[in-house]
Amino acid sequence: MTSGERFADDLVRQLVRAAIVLKIESSFAPEVAEVTAESEILGSIVAKYFRNAGRKIAETAYAAFDDAGLTVEALAFSELWRRSHPEQDDLWETEDDGLN
């Protein structure tokens, strides 16, 4: 990993953390914020970012599993999606692939 990549990753991590903190401070009562997991808050942010578009959210989850080295879980998640949505491609074939 280059120093530029490391810098970008650190900056993205800080921005995501800032988004989580902002969401906590603006959306949750203090007693609720204390028991709400960051992953749940980030999931809410992703859902709103993609305007609750299920396919894009599923692609994001697949990519997160895959990037974390959870390949078996990524493939299982993709298979579950495919079974639930037989008319769609596997999750590693994103909706945006056809636009390039």
C-alpha positions in Angstrom: 0.0 0.0 0.0 1.4 3.4 -1.0 1.5 6.3 1.4 -1.2 8.0 -0.8 -3.5 5.0 -0.4 -2.8 4.9 3.3 -3.6 8.6 3.6 -6.8 8.1 1.6 -7.9 5.2 3.8 -7.2 7.1 7.0 -9.1 10.1 5.7 -12.1 8.0 4.7 -12.0 6.3 8.1 -12.1 9.7 9.8 -14.9 10.9 7.5 -17.0 7.8 8.2 -16.4 8.2 11.9 -17.5 11.9 11.7 -20.6 10.8 9.8 -21.5 8.3 12.5 -20.9 10.9 15.3 -23.0 13.4 13.4 -25.8 10.9 13.0 -25.7 10.0 16.7 -25.7 13.6 17.8 -28.6 14.6 15.4 -30.8 11.6 15.4 -30.7 9.8 18.7 -31.6 10.6 22.3 -28.5 10.3 24.5 -29.7 7.1 26.2 -30.5 5.5 22.8 -27.1 6.6 21.3 -25.3 4.9 24.2 -26.7 1.5 23.3 -26.8 1.8 19.5 -24.0 0.0 17.7 -21.8 2.0 15.2 -22.5 -0.7 12.6 -26.2 -0.1 13.0 -25.8 3.6 12.5 -23.5 3.1 9.5 -26.1 0.7 8.0 -28.6 3.5 8.4 -26.3 5.9 6.7 -25.7 3.5 3.8 -29.4 2.9 3.4 -30.1 6.6 3.2 -27.2 7.2 0.9 -28.5 4.7 -1.6 -32.1 5.8 -1.0 -33.1 2.4 0.3 -32.2 0.8 -3.1 -31.9 -2.9 -2.0 -29.6 -4.0 -4.8 -27.0 -1.3 -4.1 -27.2 -2.0 -0.3 -26.7 -5.7 -1.0 -23.7 -4.9 -3.3 -22.2 -2.8 -0.5 -22.6 -5.6 2.0 -21.1 -8.1 -0.5 -18.1 -5.8 -1.1 -17.6 -5.3 2.7 -17.5 -9.1 3.3 -15.1 -9.6 0.4 -12.8 -6.7 1.3 -12.7 -8.0 4.9 -11.4 -11.3 3.6 -14.7 -13.0 4.4 -15.0 -14.7 1.0 -17.2 -17.6 2.1 -19.6 -15.2 3.7 -19.6 -12.9 0.7 -20.4 -15.8 -1.6 -23.1 -17.1 0.7 -24.6 -13.7 0.9 -24.5 -13.4 -2.9 -26.2 -16.8 -3.3 -28.9 -15.8 -0.8 -29.5 -12.7 -2.9 -29.6 -14.6 -6.1 -32.1 -17.1 -4.8 -34.3 -14.2 -3.6 -33.9 -12.3 -6.8 -33.4 -14.9 -9.6 -33.9 -12.3 -12.3 -30.8 -10.4 -11.2 -27.1 -10.9 -11.6 -24.8 -12.0 -8.8 -23.7 -9.3 -6.4 -20.2 -9.0 -7.8 -21.7 -7.8 -11.0 -22.8 -4.4 -9.9 -25.6 -2.4 -11.5 -23.0 0.1 -12.5 -21.0 -2.5 -14.4 -23.2 -2.0 -17.5 -22.6 1.7 -17.5 -18.8 1.6 -18.1 
